[in-house]
Amino acid sequence: MTLGQLNEAIQAAMGWCGYHLHAFDVDGRQYGDPRAVDDVANDARLTVGGLLTSGVTRFGYTYDFGDDWEHAILIEARPPSAEGRAYPACVAGKRACPPDDCGGIWGYQDLLTARGPTHPRYDEWTDLGGDEDFDPDAFSVEAADARVAAHFRRS
């Protein structure tokens, strides 16, 4: 899997639309889509396996340069392939993903308080796909994996 494909898998698992810029930071070198981001190496040419071969197990990922969703990626292990299992796959997670375009961590924290119809930002919250039943602590590995499967068209 290339870093470009990893970006797509992250987007799908998170439920984001993927229309914002992104970049990976691997040992201080930036990787992304050079057609969209200046001064980055092509993330379609570096594989996760290549990183492991080079001894890299930890790197950064930023999505949406306005909201600045920063992720620390740690490659913990490569489990043996399971027969009948399609990849990429979401195998674990915690907490609900913030909605795309919610204004970064500060906007997300503000939106968490806007879950009742009497709140002044309730309309904005529902426009972003939120609802008053949103549970920031909820996570469904099955739903996240289904989004990944649909994106990569696997069954």
C-alpha positions in Angstrom: 0.0 0.0 0.0 1.3 3.4 -0.9 1.0 6.4 1.4 -1.5 7.8 -1.1 -3.6 4.7 -0.7 -3.1 4.9 3.1 -4.6 8.4 2.9 -7.6 7.0 1.1 -8.0 4.3 3.7 -7.8 6.8 6.6 -10.4 9.1 4.8 -12.8 6.2 4.3 -12.4 4.8 7.9 -12.9 8.3 9.3 -16.0 9.0 7.2 -14.4 12.1 5.7 -14.9 13.2 2.1 -11.2 13.5 1.3 -11.5 16.8 -0.6 -9.0 18.6 1.6 -5.2 18.6 1.2 -3.1 16.1 3.2 0.5 15.4 3.9 2.6 12.7 5.6 5.7 13.7 7.6 8.2 10.9 7.5 11.4 11.8 9.3 11.0 15.5 8.4 10.2 14.9 4.8 6.8 15.7 3.5 4.8 13.4 1.2 1.5 14.2 -0.5 0.0 14.9 -3.9 2.5 17.1 -5.7 -0.2 18.2 -8.1 -2.0 19.8 -5.1 0.7 20.6 -2.5 3.9 22.4 -3.1 7.2 21.0 -1.9 6.1 17.4 -1.2 7.4 14.1 -2.5 4.8 12.0 -4.3 3.0 9.8 -1.7 2.0 7.4 -4.5 5.7 6.4 -4.8 6.4 5.4 -1.2 4.9 2.3 0.3 4.2 1.4 3.9 6.3 -1.7 3.4 9.2 0.5 2.1 8.9 2.5 5.4 9.2 -0.7 7.4 12.2 -1.9 5.4 13.8 1.5 6.2 13.1 1.0 9.9 10.3 3.7 10.0 7.5 2.7 12.3 6.2 6.1 13.3 5.2 9.1 11.2 2.8 11.9 11.0 -0.3 12.6 8.9 -2.1 15.9 8.6 -5.5 16.3 6.9 -7.2 19.6 6.0 -4.6 22.3 6.3 -7.2 24.7 7.6 -8.6 22.4 10.3 -5.3 20.7 10.8 -6.3 17.3 11.9 -3.0 15.8 13.0 -2.5 12.1 13.4 0.4 10.1 14.8 0.7 6.9 12.8 2.4 3.9 14.5 3.0 0.7 12.6 2.7 -1.8 15.4 3.1 -5.1 13.6 2.2 -6.8 10.4 -0.2 -9.6 11.4 -0.3 -12.7 9.2 -2.8 -12.5 6.4 -6.0 -14.2 7.2 -7.5 -16.4 4.5 -10.6 -14.9 3.2 -9.9 -11.4 4.7 -9.8 -8.5 2.2 -7.4 -5.6 2.8 -7.1 -2.8 3.6 -9.3 -3.2 6.6 -10.2 -1.3 9.7 -9.6 -3.6 12.6 -10.0 -1.4 15.7 -10.7 2.2 16.8 -12.0 4.4 19.5 -14.5 7.3 19.6 -16.5 8.8 16.8 -14.7 10.8 14.1 -15.3 14.6 14.1 -17.3 15.6 11.0 -15.4 16.9 8.0 -15.2 20.7 7.9 -16.2 21.2 11.5 -13.5 23.7 12.2 -10.7 21.7 13.7 -10.4 20.7 17.3 -11.9 24.0 18.5 -14.9 23.9 16.2 -15.4 20.2 17.1 -15.4 21.0 20.8 -17.9 23.8 20.2 -20.1 21.6 18.1 -20.3 19.0 20.8 -22.2 21.5 22.9 -24.6 22.3 20.0 -26.6 19.1 20.1 -30.0 20.5 21.1 -32.4 22.3 18.8 -32.4 25.3 21.2 -28.6 25.8 20.8 -27.7 28.8 18.5 -25.4 26.6 16.4 -27.7 23.6 16.1 -28.5 24.4 12.5 -24.8 24.5 11.6 -24.2 21.3 13.5 -27.0 19.4 11.6 -25.7 20.9 8.3 -22.4 19.2 8.9 -24.2 15.9 9.2 -24.5 15.9 13.0 -27.6 15.1 15.0 -28.6 15.3 18.6 -28.0 11.5 18.9 -24.3 11.9 18.0 -22.2 10.1 20.6 -18.6 11.2 20.5 -17.6 8.1 22.4 -19.2 5.7 20.0 -17.2 3.8 17.4 -18.2 0.9 15.2 -15.4 -1.0 13.6 -17.9 -2.7 11.4 -19.2 0.6 10.0 -15.6 2.0 9.5 -14.5 -1.2 7.8 -17.6 -1.1 5.6 -16.6 2.4 4.4 -13.1 1.2 3.7 -14.5 -1.8 1.8 -16.8 0.4 -0.2 -14.0 2.8 -1.1 -11.7 0.0 -2.2 -14.6 -1.9 -3.8 -13.9 -5.1 -1.9 -16.6 -7.4 -0.4 
